[in-house]
């Protein structure tokens, strides 16, 4: 089984790399076919949740 790596980017999203399936609350896959890298929102402000849309920079999200 391939390992999946998740990094917290300083003041930004989670960067997730690997063969990953992302499923919404209704059970629908929201993963992009063939993609192996995702940036997931952790500031709570993205309009494309669970994906990052850069809002963290606009709202000056700060995190260690």
N, C-alpha and C positions, 0 to 999 in steps of 0.2 A: 504494500500500500504506500502510495506517495504521500510524503508529509506536506502539510499546508502550513505556510508561514504567515504570521500576522504581526505587523509592526505598527506601533503607535507613532505617528509622525508628530513632531513637536508643533503644538498649536494648530494641528490639522487633523486629517482623517486617519482611519485605520487603513493601512495598505495590506491587502491580503493577496498572497501569491500561491497558486496551486490549482489543481483540478477540483473546482468548487461548484456546488450546486446551491444557488440561493433561491429560496421559496418564500412567497408572500403568505400572508395570513389566510388566504383562501386556497392555498396549496398550489398556486400557479408559479411555475419557474420564471424568475426574473433575471436569471443568468444570461449573459450574451454567449451564443454558441461559439465555441472555440476559444473564448477568452480565458486567460489564466491569471490576470491581474485585475483586482478591483480596489477602488478607494471607497470605503464606507464611511458615511457621516458619523461623527461623534459629537458635533457641536449642537445638534438638534435643530438647526436652522435650514437645512437643505430642502429645496422644493422637489428634489428627485429621490427622496429617501427610498431605500436604504443607502443610496449612492450619494457621494459628495458632489456638490455643484459649485464649490468655491465660496459658499456663503461664510465659512469660518473666517476668511480674510476680511470680508466686508463688516462683520460684526465684532472683529478683533477678538476672536475666541482664543483663550489662553489656557494651556494645560501643560503639565510636565510630561 
